[in-house]
Amino acid sequence: MREKQTGFWNRSGTKAVLASLISIVIGLFVGSVVIFIVGVTNPSLGLKSVWEGICLVFGGMFSTGRNAAGSLTFGFNPTSVGNMLFRATPLILTGLSVSVAFKTGLFNIGAPGQYLMGTAATLYIALSIPTTAVPAGLVWLLAFLGGILMGALWGAVPGMMKAFLNINEVLACIMTNWIAANLVTWFFDGSVLCNVVESGKTGYIYKTTFNGVETPKMGLDLLFPGSQVNGGILIAIVFAALVSILMGKTTLGYELKACGSNRHAARYAGISDRRNIVLSMAIAGGLAGAAASLYYLSGNTEFFWSTYQSLPATGFNGIPVALLAVNNPIGVIFTGCFMSILNISGLQLTNLTAYNEYITDVIIATIVYLSAFSLLIRGLLNGRAKKTEKPAADPKPAGPAQSGESREKGGGEA
């Protein structure tokens, strides 16, 4: 028999991380090739701009601009780091939303709709309750919890369709996405919450700073001056830790994963599969709602209510965040930050070079495409590991002589 290899490089977790890293490296390489092709074929750019573009793709977050000679300079940029953390906050939570559903055997492509419903509830509560009568901190808490609750209720809808009617959750989520988009548009259309103070912004909802309700900075503005960062990133990290404990250390998490592994076997073991399917999608929806709450309670961004034109990209971006993290809640923190770093790099490309920020969209698309094939990459890594294994010698080979001896003994006894 072969001895079971338990080395670091043979662990399934290690191979999963390697598959994600390979996807990232290939994505960055493809982006560099695109920059090279654009720079070489455009006479106004040249090889110098190609080198600058590639440098910004890999280290755009640490770019500090250009010096007097016009050359790019790099170093610690607190503003970019703070903005990266701010942008990573909703990505971490939508990544957790998709990850929880994945772990229970469901594909939550309904995060954009849950995100929109959480946005509507959060802004309505935050801007409707007068802070002259209720403390701003309490209004913030009510708005945050309201966004989570509305996202959870909206997430439970496709969960119930899956549990009781056996309707595929992907189809149900797509349907609820567009229903949410039009409901939110109808809800805010003509609302008193529309921004009528600033000219030309009547299609936008007031920022929560208008009502004095915004997420506290928690001292992060001192570490990252000039950025949009606030305490939301810390709340997102706490949520990731709680989800990790829920899925890995509790009975409920075990039941959710058991239903995801085999719904019928879980039911045979006495686990309520229908309840857990609905509960899984509700938890996923609540996390997507929390993402929307923290994003708009920051007071940095106005909400454009005509959402029927498109669904929020943050909801969909949770899918590659979860895939790259191999659905590990703690890993989602790092992959969410990585996707945010790419966004910052895209902005630096636009601001400091003649390239367009959409080059980073090509990188993200490549990484998403490859992360969907992470199982294939892991299979290739497993095949390579098997080739390097040496077969162990059998301590007691069964040779012809032994077989003959046994037959002779059998014949003598007969």
C-alpha positions as CSV (number, residue, x, y, z in Angstrom):
1,M,0.0,0.0,0.0
2,R,1.1,3.6,-0.6
3,E,1.7,5.8,2.4
4,K,-0.6,8.8,2.5
5,Q,1.3,12.0,1.9
6,T,0.3,14.8,4.2
7,G,3.0,17.3,3.2
8,F,2.3,21.0,2.9
9,W,2.2,21.0,-0.9
10,N,-0.1,17.9,-1.1
11,R,-2.8,19.5,1.0
12,S,-6.1,20.3,-0.8
13,G,-6.1,23.8,0.8
14,T,-2.6,24.5,-0.5
15,K,-3.6,23.5,-4.0
16,A,-6.7,25.6,-3.9
17,V,-4.7,28.7,-2.9
18,L,-2.1,27.9,-5.7
19,A,-5.0,27.6,-8.2
20,S,-6.2,31.1,-7.2
21,L,-2.7,32.5,-7.3
22,I,-2.2,31.1,-10.8
23,S,-5.4,32.7,-11.9
24,I,-4.2,36.1,-10.6
25,V,-0.8,35.8,-12.2
26,I,-2.3,34.9,-15.6
27,G,-4.8,37.7,-15.3
28,L,-2.0,40.3,-14.6
29,F,0.0,38.8,-17.5
30,V,-2.9,39.2,-19.9
31,G,-3.3,42.8,-18.7
32,S,0.4,43.5,-19.3
33,V,0.1,42.0,-22.8
34,V,-2.9,44.3,-23.6
35,I,-0.9,47.3,-22.5
36,F,2.1,46.2,-24.6
37,I,-0.1,45.8,-27.7
38,V,-1.8,49.1,-27.2
39,G,1.4,50.9,-26.6
40,V,3.3,49.4,-29.5
41,T,0.5,49.9,-32.0
42,N,-0.1,53.5,-31.0
43,P,2.7,55.9,-32.2
44,S,1.8,58.5,-29.5
45,L,2.5,56.1,-26.7
46,G,5.7,54.1,-27.2
47,L,7.6,51.6,-25.0
48,K,8.1,54.0,-22.2
49,S,4.4,54.3,-21.7
50,V,4.1,50.5,-21.9
51,W,6.6,50.2,-19.0
52,E,4.7,52.8,-17.0
53,G,1.4,51.1,-17.6
54,I,2.7,47.7,-16.5
55,C,4.2,49.3,-13.4
56,L,0.9,50.9,-12.5
57,V,-1.0,47.6,-13.0
58,F,1.3,45.8,-10.5
59,G,1.8,48.7,-8.1
60,G,-0.7,51.4,-8.8
61,M,-1.9,51.6,-5.3
62,F,1.6,52.7,-4.2
63,S,2.0,55.4,-6.9
64,T,2.5,58.9,-5.6
65,G,2.2,60.7,-8.9
66,R,5.0,62.1,-11.1
67,N,8.0,64.2,-10.1
68,A,9.2,67.4,-11.6
69,A,11.0,65.4,-14.4
70,G,7.7,63.7,-15.3
71,S,8.7,60.3,-14.1
72,L,6.4,58.1,-12.0
73,T,7.2,58.0,-8.3
74,F,6.2,55.2,-5.9
75,G,5.9,55.0,-2.1
76,F,3.4,54.6,0.6
77,N,0.3,56.4,-0.4
78,P,-2.1,56.7,2.5
79,T,-4.9,58.1,0.4
80,S,-4.9,55.2,-2.0
81,V,-4.6,52.6,0.8
82,G,-7.6,54.2,2.6
83,N,-9.7,54.4,-0.6
84,M,-8.8,50.7,-1.2
85,L,-10.1,49.7,2.2
86,F,-13.3,51.7,1.6
87,R,-13.9,50.1,-1.7
88,A,-13.1,46.6,-0.3
89,T,-15.8,46.9,2.4
90,P,-18.8,46.0,0.2
91,L,-16.8,43.5,-1.8
92,I,-15.9,41.6,1.3
93,L,-19.5,41.4,2.4
94,T,-20.9,40.4,-1.0
95,G,-18.1,37.9,-1.3
96,L,-19.2,36.4,2.1
97,S,-22.8,36.4,0.7
98,V,-21.8,34.3,-2.3
99,S,-19.5,32.2,-0.2
100,V,-22.1,31.2,2.4
101,A,-24.5,30.1,-0.4
102,F,-21.7,28.2,-2.1
103,K,-20.9,26.3,1.0
104,T,-24.5,25.1,1.3
105,G,-24.7,24.0,-2.4
106,L,-26.4,27.2,-3.7
107,F,-25.4,29.8,-6.2
108,N,-26.4,33.2,-5.0
109,I,-26.4,35.3,-8.1
110,G,-29.1,37.4,-6.5
111,A,-26.7,39.5,-4.5
112,P,-27.3,42.6,-6.7
113,G,-31.0,42.6,-5.9
114,Q,-30.4,42.0,-2.2
115,Y,-27.9,44.8,-2.3
116,L,-30.5,47.2,-3.9
117,M,-33.2,46.3,-1.4
118,G,-30.7,46.8,1.5
119,T,-29.8,50.2,0.0
120,A,-33.5,51.3,-0.2
121,A,-34.2,50.3,3.4
122,T,-31.0,51.9,4.7
123,L,-31.4,55.2,3.0
124,Y,-35.1,55.5,3.9
125,I,-34.5,54.9,7.6
126,A,-31.3,57.0,7.8
127,L,-32.9,60.0,6.0
128,S,-36.5,59.8,7.3
129,I,-35.8,59.7,11.0
130,P,-35.0,63.2,12.3
131,T,-31.8,63.3,14.2
132,T,-33.2,66.2,16.2
133,A,-35.5,63.7,18.0
134,V,-33.4,60.5,17.8
135,P,-29.6,60.4,18.4
136,A,-27.7,60.0,15.1
137,G,-25.9,56.9,16.4
138,L,-29.2,55.2,17.1
139,V,-30.5,56.2,13.6
140,W,-27.3,54.7,12.1
141,L,-27.8,51.4,13.9
142,L,-31.5,51.2,12.9
143,A,-30.6,51.9,9.3
144,F,-27.8,49.3,9.3
145,L,-30.0,46.7,10.8
146,G,-32.9,47.6,8.5
147,G,-30.6,47.1,5.4
148,I,-29.5,43.7,6.7
149,L,-33.1,42.6,7.4
150,M,-34.4,43.8,4.0
151,G,-31.6,42.0,2.2
152,A,-32.3,38.8,4.3
153,L,-36.0,38.9,3.4
154,W,-35.2,39.4,-0.3
155,G,-32.7,36.6,-0.2
156,A,-35.2,34.2,1.4
157,V,-37.5,34.5,-1.6
158,P,-35.4,32.4,-4.0
159,G,-34.5,30.2,-1.1
160,M,-38.2,29.4,-0.5
161,M,-38.7,28.8,-4.2
162,K,-35.8,26.3,-4.2
163,A,-36.9,24.6,-1.0
164,F,-40.6,24.2,-1.6
165,L,-41.0,24.4,-5.4
166,N,-37.6,23.0,-6.4
167,I,-37.1,26.0,-8.7
168,N,-33.4,26.6,-9.6
169,E,-32.1,29.3,-7.4
170,V,-30.1,30.9,-10.3
171,L,-33.3,31.5,-12.3
172,A,-35.2,32.7,-9.1
173,C,-32.3,35.1,-8.3
174,I,-32.2,36.6,-11.7
175,M,-35.9,37.2,-11.5
176,T,-35.7,38.8,-8.1
177,N,-32.7,41.0,-9.2
178,W,-34.8,42.8,-11.8
179,I,-37.9,42.9,-9.6
180,A,-35.8,44.6,-7.0
181,A,-34.3,47.1,-9.5
182,N,-37.7,48.2,-10.6
183,L,-39.2,48.3,-7.1
184,V,-36.4,50.5,-5.9
185,T,-36.8,52.8,-8.9
186,W,-40.5,53.0,-8.3
187,F,-40.0,53.6,-4.5
188,F,-37.6,56.5,-5.0
189,D,-39.2,58.0,-8.1
190,G,-40.7,61.3,-6.9
191,S,-39.6,60.6,-3.4
192,V,-38.9,63.5,-1.0
193,L,-35.5,62.0,-0.5
194,C,-34.3,63.1,-4.0
195,N,-31.5,65.7,-4.0
196,V,-33.1,68.9,-5.0
197,V,-30.6,71.2,-3.3
198,E,-27.7,70.7,-5.8
199,S,-28.7,71.6,-9.3
200,G,-28.8,68.7,-11.8
201,K,-28.9,66.0,-9.1
202,T,-32.6,65.3,-8.8
203,G,-32.0,61.7,-9.9
204,Y,-29.9,61.1,-6.8
205,I,-30.7,60.5,-3.2
206,Y,-29.2,62.6,-0.5
207,K,-26.0,61.5,1.2
208,T,-26.5,60.4,4.8
209,T,-24.3,63.3,5.8
210,F,-27.3,65.5,5.0
211,N,-29.0,64.1,8.1
212,G,-25.8,63.8,10.2
213,V,-25.9,60.0,10.0
214,E,-22.6,58.5,8.8
215,T,-20.3,55.7,9.8
216,P,-17.7,56.9,12.3
217,K,-14.1,57.0,11.2
218,M,-12.8,55.1,14.3
219,G,-9.4,56.9,13.9
220,L,-8.7,55.5,10.5
221,D,-8.8,58.9,8.9
222,L,-5.7,59.7,11.0
223,L,-3.9,56.7,9.6
224,F,-5.1,57.3,6.0
225,P,-5.6,61.1,5.7
226,G,-7.5,62.4,2.7
227,S,-9.2,59.0,2.0
228,Q,-12.8,57.8,2.2
229,V,-12.0,55.1,4.7
230,N,-14.2,54.7,7.8
231,G,-15.0,52.0,10.4
232,G,-17.0,50.0,7.9
233,I,-13.9,48.0,7.0
234,L,-13.6,46.9,10.6
235,I,-17.2,45.8,10.7
236,A,-16.7,43.8,7.5
237,I,-13.8,42.0,9.0
238,V,-15.8,41.2,12.2
239,F,-18.6,39.8,9.9
240,A,-16.1,37.6,8.1
241,A,-14.8,36.2,11.5
242,L,-18.4,35.6,12.6
243,V,-19.3,33.7,9.4
244,S,-16.1,31.7,9.7
245,I,-17.1,30.7,13.3
246,L,-20.7,30.0,12.2
247,M,-19.7,27.7,9.3
248,G,-16.9,25.9,11.0
249,K,-17.7,25.8,14.7
250,T,-21.4,25.6,15.2
251,T,-24.1,23.0,14.7
252,L,-26.1,25.3,12.4
253,G,-23.0,25.6,10.1
254,Y,-22.6,21.9,10.1
255,E,-26.3,21.4,9.1
256,L,-26.0,24.0,6.4
257,K,-22.9,22.4,4.9
258,A,-24.5,18.9,5.2
259,C,-27.5,20.1,3.1
260,G,-25.1,21.5,0.6
261,S,-23.2,18.2,0.3
262,N,-26.2,16.0,-0.1
263,R,-29.7,17.4,0.6
264,H,-31.4,14.0,0.7
265,A,-28.8,12.4,2.9
266,A,-29.1,15.3,5.3
267,R,-32.9,14.9,5.4
268,Y,-32.4,11.1,6.1
269,A,-30.1,12.1,9.0
270,G,-32.9,14.2,10.5
271,I,-31.8,17.7,9.3
272,S,-34.5,19.9,7.9
273,D,-33.2,20.6,4.4
274,R,-36.0,23.0,3.5
275,R,-35.4,25.2,6.5
276,N,-31.7,25.3,6.0
277,I,-32.0,26.2,2.3
278,V,-34.2,29.2,3.1
279,L,-32.0,30.1,6.1
280,S,-28.8,29.9,3.9
281,M,-30.2,32.3,1.3
282,A,-31.5,34.6,4.0
283,I,-28.0,34.8,5.6
284,A,-26.5,35.4,2.2
285,G,-29.1,38.2,1.5
286,G,-28.5,39.8,4.9
287,L,-24.7,40.0,4.1
288,A,-25.4,41.6,0.7
289,G,-27.8,44.1,2.5
290,A,-25.0,44.8,5.0
291,A,-22.7,45.6,2.1
292,A,-25.1,48.2,0.8
293,S,-25.7,49.7,4.2
294,L,-22.0,50.2,5.0
295,Y,-21.4,51.7,1.5
296,Y,-24.1,54.3,1.6
297,L,-24.0,55.0,5.3
298,S,-20.4,56.2,4.8
299,G,-21.8,59.5,3.5
300,N,-19.3,59.5,0.7
301,T,-21.5,58.4,-2.1
302,E,-24.9,59.4,-3.5
303,F,-27.4,56.8,-4.7
304,F,-28.6,57.0,-8.2
305,W,-32.2,55.7,-8.0
306,S,-32.8,54.9,-11.7
307,T,-31.4,51.4,-11.1
308,Y,-33.5,49.8,-13.8
309,Q,-30.8,50.7,-16.3
310,S,-28.3,48.3,-14.8
311,L,-27.7,46.2,-11.7
312,P,-25.0,47.2,-9.2
313,A,-21.6,45.7,-10.1
314,T,-20.7,45.2,-6.5
315,G,-23.2,42.4,-6.2
316,F,-21.7,40.5,-9.1
317,N,-18.1,41.2,-8.1
318,G,-18.8,39.2,-4.9
319,I,-18.7,36.1,-7.1
320,P,-15.0,36.3,-8.1
321,V,-14.1,37.4,-4.6
322,A,-15.7,34.2,-3.2
323,L,-14.2,32.0,-6.0
324,L,-10.6,33.3,-5.5
325,A,-11.0,32.8,-1.7
326,V,-12.2,29.2,-2.3
327,N,-15.2,30.2,-0.2
328,N,-13.1,30.7,2.9
329,P,-14.6,33.6,4.9
330,I,-11.2,34.8,6.1
331,G,-9.8,34.4,2.6
332,V,-12.6,36.7,1.3
333,I,-11.0,39.6,3.3
334,F,-7.8,39.3,1.2
335,T,-9.4,38.7,-2.1
336,G,-11.9,41.6,-1.6
337,C,-8.9,43.8,-0.9
338,F,-7.1,42.5,-4.0
339,M,-10.1,43.3,-6.3
340,S,-10.2,46.8,-4.7
341,I,-6.5,47.2,-5.4
342,L,-7.1,46.5,-9.1
343,N,-9.8,49.2,-9.1
344,I,-7.3,51.7,-7.6
345,S,-4.7,50.7,-10.2
346,G,-7.3,51.3,-12.9
347,L,-7.9,54.9,-11.6
348,Q,-4.1,55.5,-11.5
349,L,-3.8,54.3,-15.1
350,T,-6.4,56.8,-16.2
351,N,-5.0,59.7,-14.1
352,L,-1.3,59.2,-14.8
353,T,-1.1,57.7,-18.3
354,A,-2.9,57.7,-21.6
355,Y,-4.3,54.2,-20.9
356,N,-7.9,53.6,-19.9
357,E,-8.9,52.1,-16.6
358,Y,-10.9,49.5,-18.4
359,I,-7.7,47.6,-18.9
360,T,-8.0,46.5,-15.3
361,D,-11.5,45.2,-16.2
362,V,-9.8,42.9,-18.7
363,I,-7.6,41.7,-15.9
364,I,-10.5,41.1,-13.6
365,A,-12.5,39.4,-16.3
366,T,-9.6,37.0,-17.0
367,I,-9.2,36.3,-13.3
368,V,-12.9,35.6,-13.0
369,Y,-12.9,33.3,-16.0
370,L,-9.9,31.4,-14.7
371,S,-11.3,31.2,-11.2
372,A,-14.3,29.5,-12.6
373,F,-11.9,26.8,-13.8
374,S,-10.1,26.6,-10.5
375,L,-11.2,22.9,-10.1
376,L,-9.5,22.2,-13.5
377,I,-6.3,23.9,-12.3
378,R,-6.4,22.0,-9.1
379,G,-6.9,18.8,-11.1
380,L,-3.8,19.6,-13.1
381,L,-1.9,20.2,-9.8
382,N,-3.1,16.9,-8.5
383,G,-2.0,15.1,-11.6
384,R,1.4,16.6,-11.4
385,A,1.7,15.6,-7.7
386,K,0.7,12.0,-8.6
387,K,3.4,11.8,-11.3
388,T,6.0,12.8,-8.8
389,E,4.9,10.2,-6.3
390,K,7.0,7.0,-6.1
391,P,5.1,3.8,-5.7
392,A,5.9,2.1,-2.4
393,A,7.1,-1.5,-2.5
394,D,4.7,-4.1,-1.3
395,P,6.3,-5.8,1.8
396,K,4.8,-9.2,1.1
397,P,4.4,-9.8,-2.7
398,A,2.2,-12.7,-3.6
399,G,4.4,-14.7,-5.9
400,P,3.7,-17.9,-7.9
401,A,5.7,-20.0,-5.4
402,Q,3.4,-19.0,-2.5
403,S,0.4,-19.9,-4.6
404,G,1.9,-23.2,-5.5
405,E,2.8,-24.0,-1.8
406,S,-0.8,-23.2,-0.8
407,R,-2.1,-25.5,-3.4
408,E,0.2,-28.3,-2.3
409,K,-0.9,-27.9,1.2
410,G,-4.5,-27.9,0.1
411,G,-3.9,-31.1,-1.9
412,G,-2.2,-32.9,1.0
413,E,-5.1,-32.2,3.4
414,A,-7.5,-33.5,0.8
